[in-house]
Amino acid sequence: MTRTMNPDELNAYNEDGVAVLRNAISADWVARMNDVIDQQLAQPSKWGNDANPGAKTNRHFSDRYQWQDNAEINAYIHESGCAGLAAQAMGSETARFYFDHLLVKEPGTANPTPWHQDVPYWPFLGSQICSIWLALTPSTVASSAMEFVRGSHLDGKYYMPEAFTGDTDANAAWMAGGDGEKCPDIANSRDEFDIIGFDMAPGDAVIFSAWTLHGAGGNASADTRRAAISTRWLGDNAIWHPHTGADPTVTQEHVSVQPGQPPHDDKVFPKIWPLT
Ligand SMILES: O=C(O)CCC(=O)C(=O)O
């Protein structure tokens, strides 16, 4: 039996736009995903973004969209229980997979993850879109655990995609020119926002709406890597919405669906929940 969300957790997801799920995913999966992190750090894919290649400290690294090439990530999205959690949180009959995202900050990484909302970076619209960020190492807010603006998923805002600190120019180019209003400078006006953050143990996860504002500080720890795998999920009311500024991993040329249609393309956005 995989874990489900309890009523308090569901309430938090619906009202706050984020719920912390303690012991969401088993230690075995955490170990397997940490191995994947080590492999990708040694050999990033073409989607890798590496601020300081090879460094043991002050290295902000991400890689994404590996589920079709990496058997371990493929197994994780099908077998770990995250698809069921995503469907339950979104109140959706189905959960389709969008992409996997590995996120690493080695000890002493100064780069913050700037405050942002995910949906403008993705070629979708709809309220039933979420992520599950699984902690693979221990982290506190001081060592780059994620933070959220409580309830911001209900604000009706759509913030323009912007390059992240630490993005290489080549990796950031696609984010330019998207629609939306400028994201407020939350980092410099924190008192004006209802910010919540969670200290995380390996196996804990945060599940959050793609409309919720979120960010993370640098990793101030002197000795502990902060590593996570975020998986991105589409529910029943998600529709395909390719646009300027959206992540180029999947574009119109890769899919059989047209703008405005649900992403019912099993090759690119596999339906993983319900399990068959
Ligand atoms: O891990 C991070 O620093 C950021 C993660 C994030 O923004 C996400 O999963 O959407």
The ligand as an SDF file (V2000), in Angstrom:
LIG
                    3D

 10  9  0  0  0  0  0  0  0  0999 V2000
   14.3980   23.1140   -5.3620 O   0  0  0  0  0  0  0  0  0  0  0  0
   14.3350   24.3070   -5.6090 C   0  0  0  0  0  0  0  0  0  0  0  0
   15.2050   25.1070   -5.2570 O   0  0  0  0  0  0  0  0  0  0  0  0
   13.1700   24.8730   -6.3660 C   0  0  0  0  0  0  0  0  0  0  0  0
   12.1390   23.8840   -6.7150 C   0  0  0  0  0  0  0  0  0  0  0  0
   11.0010   24.4500   -7.4710 C   0  0  0  0  0  0  0  0  0  0  0  0
   10.8940   25.6390   -7.6940 O   0  0  0  0  0  0  0  0  0  0  0  0
    9.9860   23.5180   -7.9430 C   0  0  0  0  0  0  0  0  0  0  0  0
   10.0720   22.3130   -7.7060 O   0  0  0  0  0  0  0  0  0  0  0  0
    9.0300   23.9970   -8.6150 O   0  0  0  0  0  0  0  0  0  0  0  0
  1  2  2  0
  2  3  1  0
  2  4  1  0
  4  5  1  0
  5  6  1  0
  6  7  2  0
  6  8  1  0
  8  9  2  0
  8 10  1  0
M  END
$$$$
